[in-house]
């Protein structure tokens, strides 16, 4: 069957544009120095349920209390962190308004036409990598080990050993940017793929924003958005973390529960938003009337079916109005909000078991 060509868009066919073949002015090279570091992470740093304003009840203590048969809220993890240069001696500290990002890696940004260079150092005892979604990369920058018919230099990116530095190069064609029904920017995730399952539960994940050509500020953020927020909903299965044995030795009291004990395994399922449970995520402030873009995503397995719900305000997703969005593992949603309802509001997963186990947070809308 012969099909007629699609409609022209700015002189180029639609398919030329989505394949990145349209003429475009050269972009810039954006360099990120990212290290993977071993960090003791606390899912509940405030030591209480910030949603109720009270001490943890028996249900919450199952996931947060340390003692015989329980690791508790603190777990050794391997996390992506930003550095100032390739010496990896100067860690870039996050500002207070970025504290809500929790254990997420640095936000990577680019405009269509740019090139992203990630200079990566693995400081963890496990092999790790950086695998990006959406952008264009050669086999030497894919960051995933499998029988792909390559060898030599094309395999060195697959699993970076401890103490090794590796450079990943990703170009940003138009097909990596917003599509016809998107806004001015889209979200992609990046994560370690050396051990796809274990690395994710170790905490190696982050967000990337690609902005449409001509719509980016110098830092890559979209010019038509006043505030951006990033939220990852994940039931972190610490039972499958490569650090389980180390966490048992460091944090579990005696007598120790067998690893196959059902309650022990359940206690290690951290129903978290950005690595926080039971409202311990630092609360973000939105200004009423400002254009706010939420980037939400999920990682995990078959129990990671999430329905983030914003109380008090609504969002636009693909032109449709809603206040609940749906996430599957490794899915991403961009939601635009112009908050009009001041106050402190719940932001949580609507799956009942997830809500009860701590996948709940808050956000605030202020007048100015």
Kinemage of the C-alpha trace (Angstrom):
@kinemage 1
@onewidth
@group {chain A} dominant
@subgroup {mainchain}
@vectorlist {calphas} color= white
{ca unk a 1} P 0.000 0.000 0.000
{ca unk a 2} L 1.350 3.432 -0.913
{ca unk a 3} L 0.803 6.215 1.586
{ca unk a 4} L 0.788 9.896 0.816
{ca unk a 5} L 3.468 11.977 2.517
{ca unk a 6} L 2.494 13.671 5.722
{ca unk a 7} L 1.929 17.400 6.143
{ca unk a 8} L 4.889 19.725 5.883
{ca unk a 9} L 6.188 21.400 9.034
{ca unk a 10} L 8.376 24.472 8.470
{ca unk a 11} L 9.438 23.200 5.040
{ca unk a 12} L 10.446 19.709 6.208
{ca unk a 13} L 8.351 16.579 6.312
{ca unk a 14} L 7.165 15.465 9.734
{ca unk a 15} L 9.222 12.283 9.519
{ca unk a 16} L 12.390 14.178 8.640
{ca unk a 17} L 11.879 16.246 11.742
{ca unk a 18} L 11.274 13.380 14.160
{ca unk a 19} L 14.306 11.550 12.757
{ca unk a 20} L 16.462 14.561 13.467
{ca unk a 21} L 17.272 15.315 9.824
{ca unk a 22} L 16.097 18.924 9.744
{ca unk a 23} L 18.787 21.574 9.311
{ca unk a 24} L 19.495 23.244 12.628
{ca unk a 25} L 22.028 25.634 14.048
{ca unk a 26} L 24.802 23.913 15.991
{ca unk a 27} L 24.068 23.448 19.656
{ca unk a 28} L 26.417 23.610 22.602
{ca unk a 29} L 28.277 20.911 24.502
{ca unk a 30} L 26.988 20.558 28.050
{ca unk a 31} L 29.436 18.851 30.382
{ca unk a 32} L 28.402 17.086 33.602
{ca unk a 33} L 30.810 15.592 36.134
{ca unk a 34} L 28.913 12.819 37.883
{ca unk a 35} L 30.280 10.456 40.486
{ca unk a 36} L 28.701 7.344 41.951
{ca unk a 37} L 29.314 7.400 45.703
{ca unk a 38} L 28.431 5.134 48.599
{ca unk a 39} L 26.147 7.039 50.947
{ca unk a 40} L 24.192 6.047 54.061
{ca unk a 41} L 20.683 7.156 53.107
{ca unk a 42} L 17.885 7.764 55.612
{ca unk a 43} L 14.364 7.268 54.261
{ca unk a 44} L 12.889 8.939 57.361
{ca unk a 45} L 15.440 11.508 58.587
{ca unk a 46} L 12.922 13.323 60.814
{ca unk a 47} L 12.245 10.176 62.849
{ca unk a 48} L 8.469 10.684 62.786
{ca unk a 49} L 5.457 10.641 60.523
{ca unk a 50} L 5.341 14.190 59.156
{ca unk a 51} L 1.908 13.620 57.625
{ca unk a 52} L 0.239 12.951 60.971
{ca unk a 53} L 2.676 15.047 62.987
{ca unk a 54} L 3.083 12.160 65.417
{ca unk a 55} L 5.472 9.336 66.194
{ca unk a 56} L 5.436 6.347 63.870
{ca unk a 57} L 2.634 3.891 64.552
{ca unk a 58} L 3.152 0.124 64.420
{ca unk a 59} L 2.591 0.003 60.646
{ca unk a 60} L 5.166 2.709 59.960
{ca unk a 61} L 7.662 1.235 62.416
{ca unk a 62} L 7.702 -1.953 60.348
{ca unk a 63} L 9.474 0.054 57.612
{ca unk a 64} L 11.454 2.526 59.694
{ca unk a 65} L 12.492 0.994 63.038
{ca unk a 66} L 15.972 -0.432 63.496
{ca unk a 67} L 16.526 -3.382 65.804
{ca unk a 68} L 16.486 -7.173 66.001
{ca unk a 69} L 15.243 -8.443 62.655
{ca unk a 70} L 15.014 -4.944 61.146
{ca unk a 71} L 17.521 -2.835 59.197
{ca unk a 72} L 15.413 0.294 59.643
{ca unk a 73} L 15.259 3.554 57.733
{ca unk a 74} L 19.018 3.906 57.146
{ca unk a 75} L 20.547 1.941 54.289
{ca unk a 76} L 23.888 2.053 52.508
{ca unk a 77} L 23.326 3.007 48.887
{ca unk a 78} L 25.241 3.953 45.742
{ca unk a 79} L 24.051 7.332 44.442
{ca unk a 80} L 24.837 9.636 41.535
{ca unk a 81} L 26.220 12.982 42.726
{ca unk a 82} L 27.429 16.134 40.944
{ca unk a 83} L 31.024 17.378 41.083
{ca unk a 84} L 32.603 20.646 39.977
{ca unk a 85} L 35.281 19.172 37.700
{ca unk a 86} L 37.033 16.040 36.546
{ca unk a 87} L 39.202 15.767 39.646
{ca unk a 88} L 36.086 14.661 41.559
{ca unk a 89} L 37.406 16.370 44.674
{ca unk a 90} L 34.727 19.052 45.045
{ca unk a 91} L 31.165 17.837 45.540
{ca unk a 92} L 28.494 20.287 44.392
{ca unk a 93} L 26.168 20.715 47.342
{ca unk a 94} L 22.480 21.132 46.657
{ca unk a 95} L 20.667 24.291 47.649
{ca unk a 96} L 17.929 24.079 50.315
{ca unk a 97} L 15.188 24.309 47.681
{ca unk a 98} L 16.670 21.223 45.981
{ca unk a 99} L 16.692 19.096 49.133
{ca unk a 100} L 13.380 17.501 48.110
{ca unk a 101} L 15.247 15.730 45.257
{ca unk a 102} L 16.506 13.276 47.847
{ca unk a 103} L 18.592 10.483 46.466
{ca unk a 104} L 18.004 11.379 42.799
{ca unk a 105} L 21.076 12.109 40.718
{ca unk a 106} L 21.888 15.545 39.278
{ca unk a 107} L 19.345 16.980 36.837
{ca unk a 108} L 20.834 16.796 33.331
{ca unk a 109} L 19.610 19.454 30.879
{ca unk a 110} L 20.020 20.133 27.189
{ca unk a 111} L 18.333 21.855 24.258
{ca unk a 112} L 17.587 20.108 20.980
{ca unk a 113} L 20.786 20.310 18.913
{ca unk a 114} L 23.129 20.146 21.914
{ca unk a 115} L 25.594 17.447 22.906
{ca unk a 116} L 25.723 16.067 26.449
{ca unk a 117} L 29.060 14.896 27.817
{ca unk a 118} L 28.959 13.006 31.114
{ca unk a 119} L 32.368 12.480 32.679
{ca unk a 120} L 31.649 9.682 35.096
{ca unk a 121} L 33.607 8.252 37.991
{ca unk a 122} L 32.492 5.134 39.820
{ca unk a 123} L 33.353 5.325 43.505
{ca unk a 124} L 31.211 2.350 44.537
{ca unk a 125} L 32.343 -1.194 45.211
{ca unk a 126} L 29.931 -2.520 42.576
{ca unk a 127} L 30.337 -2.043 38.788
{ca unk a 128} L 28.022 0.717 37.570
{ca unk a 129} L 27.210 2.637 34.396
{ca unk a 130} L 25.123 5.510 33.028
{ca unk a 131} L 22.387 4.563 30.581
{ca unk a 132} L 20.201 7.359 29.176
{ca unk a 133} L 16.734 7.153 27.694
{ca unk a 134} L 15.618 9.117 24.642
{ca unk a 135} L 18.857 10.714 23.440
{ca unk a 136} L 21.149 9.488 20.638
{ca unk a 137} L 24.273 7.518 21.526
{ca unk a 138} L 26.857 5.233 19.965
{ca unk a 139} L 27.431 1.743 21.370
{ca unk a 140} L 30.399 3.090 23.343
{ca unk a 141} L 28.007 5.317 25.354
{ca unk a 142} L 25.055 2.990 25.876
{ca unk a 143} L 26.024 1.819 29.358
{ca unk a 144} L 24.401 -1.636 29.176
{ca unk a 145} L 26.164 -5.017 28.965
{ca unk a 146} L 24.644 -7.613 26.644
{ca unk a 147} L 25.599 -9.599 23.558
{ca unk a 148} L 25.318 -6.746 21.061
{ca unk a 149} L 28.081 -7.837 18.680
{ca unk a 150} L 30.549 -5.190 19.849
{ca unk a 151} L 33.935 -5.463 21.552
{ca unk a 152} L 36.900 -3.414 22.715
{ca unk a 153} L 36.240 0.244 23.473
{ca unk a 154} L 32.541 -0.184 22.724
{ca unk a 155} L 32.220 -2.414 25.807
{ca unk a 156} L 34.113 -0.280 28.361
{ca unk a 157} L 31.030 1.817 29.109
{ca unk a 158} L 28.923 -1.209 30.031
{ca unk a 159} L 30.181 -1.722 33.593
{ca unk a 160} L 32.588 0.848 35.026
{ca unk a 161} L 34.672 -0.592 37.843
{ca unk a 162} L 35.437 1.154 41.126
{ca unk a 163} L 37.867 4.050 40.746
{ca unk a 164} L 37.513 4.191 36.963
{ca unk a 165} L 36.492 7.280 34.962
{ca unk a 166} L 34.503 6.909 31.751
{ca unk a 167} L 33.070 9.529 29.367
{ca unk a 168} L 29.567 9.163 27.904
{ca unk a 169} L 28.587 11.234 24.849
{ca unk a 170} L 24.946 11.718 23.888
{ca unk a 171} L 23.659 13.929 21.088
{ca unk a 172} L 20.229 15.531 21.244
{ca unk a 173} L 18.390 15.308 17.904
{ca unk a 174} L 14.863 16.600 17.490
{ca unk a 175} L 13.403 13.145 18.176
{ca unk a 176} L 14.782 13.460 21.720
{ca unk a 177} L 12.856 16.683 22.288
{ca unk a 178} L 9.179 17.562 22.619
{ca unk a 179} L 6.708 15.996 20.191
{ca unk a 180} L 3.592 17.540 18.654
{ca unk a 181} L 1.502 17.162 21.836
{ca unk a 182} L 4.219 18.015 24.344
{ca unk a 183} L 4.995 21.324 25.946
{ca unk a 184} L 8.342 23.077 25.640
{ca unk a 185} L 10.294 20.295 27.401
{ca unk a 186} L 10.199 16.564 27.976
{ca unk a 187} L 11.634 14.280 30.630
{ca unk a 188} L 13.915 11.294 30.138
{ca unk a 189} L 15.491 9.195 32.851
{ca unk a 190} L 19.026 7.950 33.238
{ca unk a 191} L 20.146 5.071 35.427
{ca unk a 192} L 22.816 2.438 35.859
{ca unk a 193} L 22.398 -0.653 33.699
{ca unk a 194} L 25.455 -2.711 34.711
{ca unk a 195} L 23.046 -4.752 36.844
{ca unk a 196} L 19.699 -3.347 35.801
{ca unk a 197} L 17.766 -4.590 38.830
{ca unk a 198} L 20.337 -4.282 41.604
{ca unk a 199} L 21.605 -0.899 40.433
{ca unk a 200} L 18.138 0.641 40.496
{ca unk a 201} L 17.546 -0.592 44.038
{ca unk a 202} L 20.979 0.701 45.021
{ca unk a 203} L 19.632 4.150 44.076
{ca unk a 204} L 21.394 4.904 40.774
{ca unk a 205} L 18.815 6.961 38.880
{ca unk a 206} L 18.236 10.533 37.811
{ca unk a 207} L 16.210 12.795 35.507
{ca unk a 208} L 17.078 14.526 32.255
{ca unk a 209} L 15.182 17.406 30.645
{ca unk a 210} L 15.322 18.125 26.922
{ca unk a 211} L 13.952 21.521 25.868
{ca unk a 212} L 12.750 22.432 22.380
{ca unk a 213} L 15.087 24.362 20.106
{ca unk a 214} L 14.881 28.074 20.852
{ca unk a 215} L 12.906 27.521 24.070
{ca unk a 216} L 15.771 27.123 26.551
{ca unk a 217} L 17.468 29.464 28.966
{ca unk a 218} L 21.276 29.304 29.091
{ca unk a 219} L 21.075 26.523 31.690
{ca unk a 220} L 18.779 24.469 29.438
{ca unk a 221} L 15.552 25.010 31.382
{ca unk a 222} L 12.423 26.016 29.409
{ca unk a 223} L 11.838 29.766 29.187
{ca unk a 224} L 8.056 29.457 29.530
{ca unk a 225} L 8.172 27.657 32.891
{ca unk a 226} L 8.753 29.390 36.228
{ca unk a 227} L 9.463 26.325 38.373
{ca unk a 228} L 10.298 22.670 37.731
{ca unk a 229} L 9.888 19.757 40.140
{ca unk a 230} L 11.051 16.150 39.827
{ca unk a 231} L 9.428 13.230 41.649
{ca unk a 232} L 10.181 9.499 41.449
{ca unk a 233} L 7.700 7.000 42.905
{ca unk a 234} L 9.387 3.681 43.695
{ca unk a 235} L 8.956 0.774 46.064
{ca unk a 236} L 12.679 0.364 46.699
{ca unk a 237} L 13.294 -3.319 47.322
{ca unk a 238} L 16.312 -3.284 49.614
{ca unk a 239} L 16.165 -7.099 49.641
{ca unk a 240} L 17.474 -6.978 46.059
{ca unk a 241} L 20.045 -4.256 46.666
{ca unk a 242} L 23.686 -5.304 46.251
{ca unk a 243} L 24.198 -3.739 49.690
{ca unk a 244} L 21.772 -6.003 51.564
{ca unk a 245} L 24.523 -7.966 53.324
{ca unk a 246} L 26.376 -4.781 54.276
{ca unk a 247} L 23.162 -3.246 55.623
{ca unk a 248} L 22.369 -6.330 57.682
{ca unk a 249} L 25.840 -6.203 59.246
{ca unk a 250} L 25.756 -2.452 59.899
{ca unk a 251} L 22.195 -1.742 60.986
{ca unk a 252} L 20.252 -4.856 61.936
{ca unk a 253} L 20.253 -5.705 65.618
{ca unk a 254} L 20.600 -9.165 67.070
{ca unk a 255} L 19.086 -11.680 66.945
{ca unk a 256} L 18.959 -11.357 63.187
{ca unk a 257} L 16.002 -12.489 61.115
{ca unk a 258} L 16.546 -15.004 58.309
{ca unk a 259} L 16.766 -13.198 54.975
{ca unk a 260} L 13.746 -15.159 53.750
{ca unk a 261} L 11.577 -14.134 56.734
{ca unk a 262} L 8.397 -12.523 55.274
{ca unk a 263} L 8.241 -9.654 57.770
{ca unk a 264} L 11.944 -8.904 57.328
{ca unk a 265} L 11.491 -8.799 53.568
{ca unk a 266} L 8.410 -6.585 53.865
{ca unk a 267} L 10.284 -4.187 56.164
{ca unk a 268} L 12.843 -3.673 53.388
{ca unk a 269} L 10.255 -2.483 50.862
{ca unk a 270} L 10.610 1.284 51.058
{ca unk a 271} L 7.492 2.864 49.529
{ca unk a 272} L 9.183 6.137 48.738
{ca unk a 273} L 9.013 9.404 46.845
{ca unk a 274} L 12.549 10.514 45.934
{ca unk a 275} L 13.788 8.179 48.665
{ca unk a 276} L 11.565 9.545 51.467
{ca unk a 277} L 8.676 7.890 53.316
{ca unk a 278} L 5.817 9.098 55.537
{ca unk a 279} L 6.118 12.758 54.603
{ca unk a 280} L 9.826 13.084 55.425
{ca unk a 281} L 10.503 14.603 52.009
{ca unk a 282} L 11.343 18.322 52.404
{ca unk a 283} L 8.249 20.243 51.394
{ca unk a 284} L 8.431 22.278 48.178
{ca unk a 285} L 6.899 25.745 47.902
{ca unk a 286} L 4.962 26.779 44.805
{ca unk a 287} L 3.812 30.343 44.197
{ca unk a 288} L 0.167 30.830 43.319
{ca unk a 289} L -0.209 31.743 39.649
{ca unk a 290} L 3.314 30.705 38.607
{ca unk a 291} L 3.806 28.240 35.768
{ca unk a 292} L 4.993 25.026 37.405
{ca unk a 293} L 6.093 21.880 35.575
{ca unk a 294} L 6.128 18.539 37.390
{ca unk a 295} L 8.211 15.696 35.977
{ca unk a 296} L 7.135 12.390 37.551
{ca unk a 297} L 8.385 8.870 36.906
{ca unk a 298} L 8.488 5.371 38.340
{ca unk a 299} L 11.025 2.565 38.582
{ca unk a 300} L 10.724 -0.993 39.882
{ca unk a 301} L 8.700 -4.120 39.178
{ca unk a 302} L 5.081 -5.291 39.015
{ca unk a 303} L 4.132 -3.596 42.303
{ca unk a 304} L 5.354 -0.247 40.955
{ca unk a 305} L 2.028 0.766 39.474
{ca unk a 306} L 1.575 4.264 40.856
{ca unk a 307} L -1.097 6.942 40.701
{ca unk a 308} L 0.368 10.244 41.959
{ca unk a 309} L -2.401 12.540 43.146
{ca unk a 310} L -2.184 16.262 43.865
{ca unk a 311} L -4.657 17.541 46.435
{ca unk a 312} L -5.948 21.077 46.029
{ca unk a 313} L -4.842 21.799 42.458
{ca unk a 314} L -4.986 20.288 38.968
{ca unk a 315} L -2.516 19.664 36.162
{ca unk a 316} L -2.528 19.497 32.370
{ca unk a 317} L -1.003 16.406 30.727
{ca unk a 318} L -0.990 16.319 26.938
{ca unk a 319} L -3.723 18.947 26.917
{ca unk a 320} L -5.995 17.002 29.273
{ca unk a 321} L -7.034 18.210 32.732
{ca unk a 322} L -6.512 15.850 35.678
{ca unk a 323} L -5.263 15.621 39.251
{ca unk a 324} L -4.090 11.984 39.149
{ca unk a 325} L -1.589 10.546 36.664
{ca unk a 326} L -0.692 6.902 35.996
{ca unk a 327} L 2.824 5.469 36.107
{ca unk a 328} L 4.259 2.085 35.174
{ca unk a 329} L 7.874 1.059 35.842
{ca unk a 330} L 10.253 3.252 33.796
{ca unk a 331} L 7.421 5.494 32.610
{ca unk a 332} L 7.574 9.279 32.695
{ca unk a 333} L 4.864 11.960 32.738
{ca unk a 334} L 5.151 15.735 32.367
{ca unk a 335} L 2.372 17.639 34.134
{ca unk a 336} L 1.855 21.416 34.020
{ca unk a 337} L 0.251 23.221 36.926
{ca unk a 338} L -0.670 26.841 37.555
{ca unk a 339} L -1.571 26.557 41.243
{ca unk a 340} L -4.521 28.667 42.315
{ca unk a 341} L -5.279 27.208 45.740
{ca unk a 342} L -2.998 28.339 48.548
{ca unk a 343} L -2.212 26.038 51.456
{ca unk a 344} L -0.398 22.834 52.343
{ca unk a 345} L -1.570 19.901 50.255
{ca unk a 346} L -1.040 16.147 50.102
{ca unk a 347} L 0.880 14.616 47.193
{ca unk a 348} L 0.724 10.836 47.286
{ca unk a 349} L 0.243 7.543 45.491
{ca unk a 350} L -3.422 6.511 45.430
{ca unk a 351} L -2.650 2.782 45.531
{ca unk a 352} L -3.942 1.910 49.001
{ca unk a 353} L -1.071 -0.363 50.048
{ca unk a 354} L 1.497 2.187 48.891
{ca unk a 355} L -0.251 5.002 50.735
{ca unk a 356} L -0.385 2.985 53.963
{ca unk a 357} L 3.300 2.063 53.669
{ca unk a 358} L 4.481 5.660 53.407
{ca unk a 359} L 4.362 6.777 49.763
{ca unk a 360} L 3.007 10.155 50.723
{ca unk a 361} L 4.348 13.685 50.831
{ca unk a 362} L 3.186 17.310 50.862
{ca unk a 363} L 3.625 20.471 48.824
{ca unk a 364} L 2.769 24.072 49.689
{ca unk a 365} L 1.235 26.820 47.583
{ca unk a 366} L 2.103 30.280 48.863
{ca unk a 367} L 0.760 33.652 47.807
{ca unk a 368} L 4.108 35.154 46.766
